[in-house]
Amino acid sequence: MVKEALFLLVLLLVAGQGYGRRLVTENSTNLISDGIDDDHASDGSPFLALKRLSSPVTCEPEYGFLPCTTNIWGQLFIIVVYEYLLFLGENYISAGTELIFKLLGPGIFGASAFHILGSLPEAVLVLVAGVSGSIEIAQEQAVIGMALLAGSTVMLLTILWGSIVAVGKYDLSNDSKPTDISVTRRSHLTGFGVVTDLETNYTAKIMLLSLVPFIIVQLPKLLNMPSGERIAIIISLVVSLTLLVSYCFYQVFQPWIQNRRLEYLWHKYAQDNLLQKLLTNDGKPNMTVIKELFQKIDQNGDAYISPAELRALILGIQFEEIGLIKDGFTVQVMKEFDTSGDAHIDEAEFVRGISKWLQESQQTTENQSHHRRNLSRKPSQKSSEEEQEKLVNRQDKSIAVDDKSLWSYAKAAFLLLLGTTILAVLSEPLLDAAQSFSTAANIPSFFISFVFLPLAVNYREAVSAITAARQKKQRSASLTFSEIYSAVFMNNIVGISIFLVLVYIRGLAWDFSAEVLVVLIVCIVMGLVSGFCNVFPLWTSIVAYLLYPFSLLLVFILIYFFGWL
């Protein structure tokens, strides 16, 4: 990804540089006559002169070296490249944050810094939108920042939420399939879907608390009290910061949210493990794939695996996840696999040994999931602290890289620094490019920041969530939905806190009623449904999808037809 980012940055710089031949002025004495006296020339000159085809460039490069253009297609190209670079920056931040969380596990960091770092991409964009240029420019770009904040929340709770139900659906009943086509279609919408657990309901209800600052700051508009706007901003800021601190402290003393977050990361981590790829969709060993693996490991083609070839396999698998030790592991595996005692492993022995590993891996995963569920359902028991300590130790052994801990911390810090730098450097140029493109194309800047910017900063999270939902299990769906609700909570709280600080310090007007209304509608609808329901049939994904264009249309009507500010 670093190479891709550098390549695109160089491409941007090259695309922004243009060179041309020098053209002499029309009154130059060095022009050559064509021998024809043109009486219709505007200046009466008998010489040919090239007509200027280009107008002078009026844009000013960001930082003095980033490219700029007044051409509408050039502006669109710059926006696309900037968004991709922002996507890479968000990837680096997420990878660094998750790596640190895997190393440390639940605790102070997991309860505070981890969640704040997770909302850093949106926070940086909102911050840049409010500190740029003069008050007038800051007010214009603040609209983009607020649209980004609203668009991220709406996209997570509509497009992504609906995609999880659509992708992760499974049969909700054990009834036989109907034969009538119309009945089949109807039962497919109602008989297929996902089921979530009780902790997911709690997370959705917690998400609703993030709406309190939005309601408070909007009260002067509702009550037609312009004089109380500054007071409402201060109160809303205090409430939002209080909610953020309370949310972090709550997880320190009741870490069931952290445990679910760590389990979600563990599942995502395990999806890339070789052992998981050897399973079928129903969780059974895939004999065909295992035999193909045997053929690949058997490099000399003698139908046997030697100790050297076995060691190559061991290096490609993270055996800590299934509780197996590293020291002397090759010898131990040879003893387990080589049932014939001939110091070689044939195909049948390899299939039996791998199948045994897969069963042990599944049992360990089920035990960890069951242990975490017990902790989350009984967080107030006296024995929970001891159980949680055992859980943390087990998770650290299964996820952390023990022999490279220093390198892992350095890598995580580097990823965080690199991602933050990319976001900080390119946020303002992206906002300027979006503003210029919307002006040139006569497109409201709100649509660009409401649709395209949230897509760039949430793409990685969306892909991870949809991938997890493909497991078509209740546990994976519950953990994925919990991730969405937690992300929305932090996005709302951190985003509105930064925004309120900027509005108060810079003296900006609070002209974001339409965006606030959309956030309130979508969060309340999805929060109440998710907070009090556990079964989500397939048709609920259609409703969630429809909420997205409805939100976009509602904001457009409120701003451009009713003049809402």
N, C-alpha and C positions, 0 to 999 in steps of 0.2 A: 504493500500500500504506500510505503514511503516513496518508492520509485515512481508510482503512478502520480502521486501528488507533485513530485518534483517535475515530472514530464509535463503535466498540465500547466504548472506555473510557468515553465519555460515557454510552452506554447502560447500562453497568454501574453507574455512579454514580447515574443516575436511577432504575434499578431497585432500588437499595439504599435509596432514601429513600421513606418512607411517611408519610402524614398521615391523621388521622381526626378526627371530631368528639368534643368533650369530653363524657363521660357523667357525670352527677352520681351521687353515692353514694346507697345505699338509704336512709340516714338523713337525707337532705336534706329540709329543710322547704319546698323550692320545688316538690315534686312535685304534680301535679294529680290529684285523685281522679276515678275514673270513675263514682262514685255507687253502686258495688256493694261490699258488705262481704264480702270473701273470707276466710272463716274457716279455709280450708285453707292459707293462706299460711304459709310457714315462719317468718316473723318476726312474724306477726300484724298486719301493716300493711295498711290499707285502700287503699293506693296501688299502682299498677303500677310496676314497676321493670324495666329492661332487663337481661337476663342477659348477663354477659360471655361473649363467644364466643372470645376469643383469650387465649392464655397469654403471659406476659411473654417478651420476646426474651432469650435467654441467650448469644447469640454476641457476640463483640467484633470490631468492624471492624478490618481490617489497616490499619496506618498512620493509623488514626483517620478515614479517609474512604472506603476501599474497601468495597463492599457485603458483607454477610453475611446468612445466613438459616438458620433451623432446619428449613425445609421441604425435603423430600428432592428435589422437582423443581426448586426454586430452587437447591439445591446442585449438581444436575446441570447446570443452565443455566450457572451460574458456572464450573464446570469446563470446559465446552465453550468458553466465551468466552475463558477464560484460556489454554486449549490453542491456540486460534486465534491469540491474541496472541503466544504463545510461538513458534508457527509463523512468524509475521511477523518476530519477532526473529531467529530462526534464518536466515530468508531474507536479512535485512540483513547478518548476519555473513558468510554464505556469499558474497553478492554483493560485499561489501567485500574479503574475502580473495581471491577469484578475480580481482578487478580489480587488486589489488596484484601478484598473481602474474603476471598478463598483462603488467603494466608492467615488472616486474623480471626475469621469467624465472627459469630455474634458477640457483641460487646459495645463499648463506648463508640468505637468507630462505626460499627454496623448500624448503630442507632442514630448517628448524627451525620458525620462527614460523608458516609457512603451515600445516603439519600440526597444530601445537598450536592455532592459531586455528580450524581446522576441527573440532576436538573440543570447542570451547568451550561449545556449548549443553549437552551432557551434563555437562561438568565443572562448570558453574555450578549445575545442579540438584543434583548430588551434593554440592557444597560447601555449598549452602544447607541441604540435608537434615541435615548434621552439625553445623552451628553454631547451629541454632535452639533457643532456649529452654533449659530445664533439661536435666540428663542424661537424665531419663526421657523427656522429649519428643524430645530428640535421638536417643535409642535407637529410638523408634517411627518417626521420620521417616527414620532411617538405613535401615530396612527398605525404605522406598519408594525411597530413593536407590540401594540395591543392586539392587532389582528393576528399576529403570530401566536401570542399567548392563547387567544380564543381558538384559533385554528388547531393548535396542538391538542387542546382539551377535547374539542369536538371530534377531531379525527380519531383519537384514541378510543372514545366512547361510542363511535358510530361505525366507521369503516373497519377498524381493527377488531372491535368487539363482535361485529357481525361476521367477520371473516373467521374468527375463532369458532363460533357456533357452526358455521357452514363447513369448515374444514374438519373440525373435531367431532362432528355428529356421529352418533351410533344409535342402534335400535334401543328404544326406551322400554320396550316390552318384549315378552317371549311368545307373543301370539304368532300364529302362522300367517304368512304373507297372503293378502287377498289377491284374487285373480282379476277382478274388475279393474280396468285401467284408471277410471276416474277415482275409484276408491283407493287405488295404489298411490296416485298422486296426492290425494288428500291425506292419506296416512303417512306419506313421506314427509309432509310438512308438519304434521302433528305427532307422529310416532317416532320420529328421529330427532335427535338433539343432544344436548349435554346436560349433565347434572353436576352441581357444585356442592361443596360441604358448608358447614356452619361458619367456619372461620372466614370464608369468602364473603358471607353476608355481613360479618362484622367489619371487614375491610371496606366494603361498599358504604356502610353507614358512616365510617370514619371519613371517607371521602366527602360526604355531604357537609362536614364541618368546615371544609375549605371554602365554602360559599359565603360564610359569615362576613368576611371583609368586603366582598363584592356588594353585599346587600347594604352594609353600613355606608360605604362610600357613595352609594347611589341614592341614599335617602334625601339629601338636599334637592336633587333633581325631581324626585317623586313628590316632595312636599313643597316644591317651588320656593326654596329658601337659598338663593345664591350666596347670601352672607355666611351660611353655615358650611360652605364647601371645604374651607381650609380646616375647620374643626373636624369635619367628618373624615378628611384624609388622615389627620393625626390619629384619631380614634381607630380607624380601620388599620393603620399601620401597626399600632400597638397590639391590636387583636391578632393580626396575622403573625407577628413575631411571637406572641404568646402561644399561639397554636403550634407554631414550628418548634419552639422549645419544649412545649408539653408533649408533642408527638415524639420527640427524641427521648425525653426522660421516660415516657411511658414504655418505650421499647427496651430501655435499660432494665427496668424492674419487671416487665412482663414481655419477655423477648420472643413471644410466639410469632410476631410478624417477621422478625429477623430469621427465625428458624425456617419459616416458609420461604423467605427470600433465598436463603442458603440452599435449601432443598431444590428450589427452582434452578439455581445456577448449577447445582450438582447434576440435575437431569440434563441440562443443556450441555454440560461438560461431558457427560457419559455418552451423549449421542454421537460424539466424534471418536469415541473409543472403539478400538478394533473388535473387542468382544461384543459390543452392542450391534455391530454390523453383521455378526454371525447369527443373529436371531431372526426368525420370521416375524411377520406382523402380529401373530398371536403369541409371541414370546417363546416359541420352541426353537431348539437348535436347527439351523438350516444346513442340512446334510450336504446339499449340493455346493454351497459356498465353502463349507469346511473342507470338502474334498478338493475344491479348486485351490484353496489356501495351501493344502498339503502339496499339490503339484508345484506351486510357486516356491515353496520353501525347499523342496527337493531339487536343488540346483544341478546336481550331477545326474539326475534322472535314473537313479538306481532303485527307486521305489522304497527307499528308506530315508529317514531323517537322522543325520549324525548329530552329536553334541554341538558341533560348531554351527550347524544350520539351525538347531534349536535355540541357541543363544541369540541368533539374529531375530528370531521370532519374539523372544523375551524382551529384547530392547524396543520392540515396536508396540508393546502393550503396557499400560499402567496397571501393574498387578497390585499396587497398594489399595486399589478400589475394592478388591475382593479379600483383603486382609492377609495377603501372602507376603512373606518377607523377601528381602533382596539377597542377603548373604547366602551363598551356596544354593541359590535358587535353581540353577541349571541342573545340579546334581539331584536336587529334590524332584524336579519335574521328570527327569529321566527315570527315577525310581517309580513315580506314579504312572508314567505313560508306558514304560517298557515292561509290560507284564510277562513277556516271554524270557526276559533276562539275557538277551543277545546283544545288549549295548547299542541297539538301533530301534527306531520306532517305525513300524509299518503303518499303512493307511488306516487299518481297522483300529489299531492302538491309538493313533492320533485322533480319530473321530471320537472314540470313547473318552479320551482325556479332555479334549476341548469341550465336549458335552457336559462333563463333570464340572469344568470351570464355569460354564455358563449357568448351570444350576446353582452353584455356590454364589455367583455374582447376583443372581436374581433373589436368592434368599437373603443376602446381605442388604440389598436395596429395600426389600419388603420390610425387614426388621427395622431399618433406619426410618422408613416412612411411618411405620406403626409407632415407633418411639417418638417421633416428632409430633404425630397426631395426639398422642397421650399428653405430651407436654403442653400443646396449644389448647387442649380442652380442659386441662386442670392446672392453669398457671398459678393458682393461689395455694396449692398444697405445700406443706412444709418440705416434703421430700423432693420438690421440683428442682431446687437448686442443685442437689447432688446429681439428679438425673440429667439436668441440663449440662452440667460439667462433663459427665460421661459422653453426652452427645457431641459436645464441642470437640472433645479429644478424638472421638471416632471420626468426625467430619474432617478434622485437621489431618488425620492420617490418610483419609481417602482422597483428599483434594490437594493439599499442600505438597509442594516439591521440597522434601527435606534437605537433600544434598545440594540444592541450589537456592537456598532461602535468600541469601544476600543478593544474588543475581536477580531473583524474582522481585525483590523490593526495588532494586535499581531499575529494572525493566518497567515496573508499574509506575514509578515516579517519572521516568522518561516519557512514557505514553501519556500520562496526565499533562506534563509540561508541553509536549508537542501538540496535543490536541487543543489545549487551551490557547497556545500561541496562534495556531491556525485560525481558531474562532475569533480571537481578539483582533488579529491583523485583517482578516477578510470580511468581518461583519459589516463595518462601515462602507467599504466599497460595494458590497452586495446590496445594502440598503439604498445607496445612491444609484446603483444601476437599476434596481427595481423601480425607484421613483422616476428615473429618466425614461425607462421603457414604458411605464404606464402613461406618462405624459405624451410621449411620441405616438403611442398606439391608441390613445384615447380610451385606455382601460383603467378603471379605478384601481389605485394601488392596493386597496384592501384585498382584492381577489388574489393578487400575486402573493401577498404575505399570508393570506388565510389558507391558501391551497398549496403552493409550491414550497414555501419555506418550512412549514411543519412536516412536509413529506421528506425533506432533506435531513432534518434533525431527528426524526422518528423512524426512519426507514429501517435502521438496524434493529431497533426494538421490535418493530412490526414483524420482520422476518423471523426473529428468534421466537416470538410468541406464536406465530403461525406454525413454525416447525415443531414447537412443543405440542401444539394442539393436534398435530397429525397422529399422535400416539393413540388418540381416541379412547382415552381413559378418564375417569372422573377425577383422579388425583391430578393429572396433568392439566386438565381444564380448570380445576379450582386454583392451582398455583398460577396459571397464566392470567386468569381474571384478577387474582389478587395483585399481580404485578401491574396490571393496567390501572387498577384503582389506586394503588400506592403512587404510581407515576403521575396520575392526574392530581392527587392531593399535593404532592411536592411541586408539580408544575404550577398549580394555582397559587399555593402559598408563597413559594419563592419568587415566582413571577410578579405577583401583585405587590409583594413587599418591596422589591426593587423598583417597580413602577411608581409606587406611592412615594418613595424617597425622592425619586427624580422629579416627579410632579411638584412636590412640596418645595424642594431646594431651588429648582429652576423657575418656579412660578408658572408652570404650564396649566392650561385650562383642562378641566376634566370633561372632555368631549367624547366619551366612549360609552354612551348609554346603550347603543345598539349591540356592541360587542358583549357588554356585561349581561344584557338580557339573553343573548344566545347561550352564553356559558351557563346561566342560571337554569334555562329551560332544559338543555341537554343533560346537565349534571343531575338536576332534580328528577327528571324522568328515568334516566338510567340508574341513578342511585337508589331510588325507591324500588324499582323493579328488581334490581340486583340485591338489595338489602333485605327483601322480604320474600323472594322466590328462590328456589333451588333448582327447578327444572326449567330449561329453556329450549322449547321445540325449535325446529328449523325455521318456522315462520317468523320467529323473533329476530332472526338475522336480517330478514327483509325489512322489518320495521326499523331496525338500527341503520341499515343502509339508506333508507329513505330520509332519516333524520338529517343526514349530511347535506343533500341538496336543499332540504327545507331550511336548514340553518343559514345556508349561503343566500338563498332567496329572501329570507326574512331580513337579514342585515341589509341587503341591497334595497329592499322596499323601505325600510325604516330610515335609511340615510338619504336616499336619492328621491324618494317620493314624499316622505313625511318630514324630512329635514331633521331627523334625530341627530343629536350631537352628544 
